[in-house]
Amino acid sequence: MITFPKPDVEQFLRTFSIADFAVSPDEKHLVFSTNLSGKYNLWGMDLPNSFPYPLTSIDQSCQGLIYDKKSRFIIAGFDQDGNENTQFYGVPLNGGTMKEIVNHENTRNFMPKLSNDSKKLYYTTSRGNPSFLNSYCLDLESGQERLVLEGKDAATYLFGFSPDEETLLYYKHFANTYTLLYAKKGNEDILLTPPTEKQHTVNDGVFISDSMIYLLTDYDSDFTYLASYNLETNKFCKVKELENESFTAITYSKENQLLYITSQKGVEDQLYEINLQNENWRNIPVPCSVINKLEVAASGTLYLFGMSATKPHNIYKNTGDEWVSLTKYTVPGVDSNELVEPDIITYPSFDGREIESLFFRAKKENDNGEVIFWPHGGPQAAERKFFRASFQFFLNNGYSIFAPNFRGSTGYGLEFMKMVEGDWGNGPRLDNVAGLDWLIDQGHAQKGNILLMGGSFGGYMALLLHGRHADYFKAVVDIFGPSNLFSFINSVPEDWKPVMDQWVGNPEKDKEKLIEYSPITYLESMIKPMLVIQGANDPRVVKEESDQIVQALKDKGRDVDYMLLENEGHGFSKKENEIAVYQKILSFLNRFTAVTEKV
């Protein structure tokens, strides 16, 4: 009998991803953005076949993907090497050259929508109004466009329109915990939640007729629920609420008069169907833990894009009670039994509040006794049961991973989510410290022997925990984390700046607090070896954030390594970069594992 060696650790990083997908109205074609070639491009499938073929070769990730209503072409948005200056192109389905549709240098474009006859493209753009954004309607035949919505007071996004295209749906983003939805009919702007001084959010909304809108909101509630608004009677009505669940996305099937709602409950998602004729409500089992996107065809067929902790991104089709996987992404050459499901645990924080966390424990045969503490990004996001190739990579190398959903995380109500606002460096930091203490008290780690790693806000938190609680750690990895809140506030994209006072703080009014919360304040205490990763084109956490902390630490003679990726932004869009980064991190972490074993 032939025996085979264990999978090479790099195979875990060879897992491919899907960023977005769309299904043609006639259901004969499906397109998805994937890094199947090592870099992101659009790939197509002729349904019901599921063998993919490339549609583009520009090696750029896609933001915004929609079909022409007659299934003739695709509108797709692409940026350049992660700079997030998305431009829109027309992509033919049967070969040919992509055509520029919207292309204005150094502008950010969002949320393309085609008119019912596919002759007009609606979109939101930073062009001419970088702070609050404008929305235009572009005639695809004449090339003429007109302003349909001017942003004021807050970043303003065109969200959709009524079936007769007479009423626009748009939302204003005052903060991640304060978003309002409006209907615009002629010169009238109608707020779709009752007036109140209390901040709340509207996550999603959809027209089911020219006068009836269903929306997801947490108005006068801690968790997001389903509501309706009648434009004829101006009546707002709560329709359905579930305890400790937040509804996150809504899709309408006009032909079947069904609403489909995605719901977040802690670290997992649920899917519900509502029959608007008889108000029946049912839960639909799904083949994944996290739902990234749902599309409903005219036939009633559901198409879902999702993942789980041990299942990479895949696209599924449902025609009854059975889901069929249209894509077959797995960890190449690795049996699913080699992958690790997380335990869901809770621990009490400094003020008694329960913090839910995911604890990935390396399998016994791989376990090297090391624990990576992972504060997630966002911060108004959450660590959930989604697939991270990097996690499975580290787990297979023997490293367990602890990932807490500290205050500010989504999925635990509006009040909990707001707790990070203006308090980046206090409550969330102490929640993380309580998580570290829990690991130590439970015997999973020893103080001073924990590895610390995070990206984005998680990178910021890694820096701050290093600066204020260095005695817990032996090495630290920062992946594009803000190091100085003053320079961070000043350098974010223009449409982010109006929310910074509430989200992070005001540089003048909150000067002392921002000094206290900035990792760069604590250089003297940052004594542990560090690895810093940064994308040169990152528009969210710019290169200067990593440059300044690395240089300051080097000036003090500290052990710090810096890896700069010239063709990446806020993440890794190119497989060779992703592999290089995590191999670099593994090599860095292994330095300290070897030291521990010798001692």
Secondary structure, DSSP 4 states (H G I P E B T S, - for coil): ----PPPPTHHHHT---EEEEEE-TTSSEEEEEE-TTSB-EEEEEETT----EES--S---EEEEEE-TTSSEEEEEE-STT----EEEEEETTS---EEEE--TT--EEEEEE-TTSSEEEEEE-TT-TTT-EEEEEETTT--EEEEEE--SSEEEEEEE-TTS-EEEEEEEEETTEEEEEEEETTEEEESS---SS---EEEEEESSSSEEEEEE-TTSSS-EEEEEETTTTEEEEEE--TT-EEEEEEEETTTTEEEEEEEETTEEEEEEEETTT--EEE---SSSEEEEEEE-TTS-EEEEEEETTEEEEEEEESSS-EEESS----TT--GGGS-PPEEEEEE-TTS-EEEEEEEPPPTTT--SEEEE---SSSSS---S---HHHHHHHHTTEEEEEE--TT-TTS-HHHHHTTTT-TTSHHHHHHHHHHHHHHHTTS--TT-EEEEEETHHHHHHHHHHHH-GGGEEEEEEES--S-HHHHHHHS-GGGGGGHHHHT--TTTTHHHHHHH-GGGGGGG--S-EEEEEETT-SSS-HHHHHHHHHHHHHTT--EEEEEETT--SS--BHHHHHHHHHHHHHHHHHHHHHHHH-
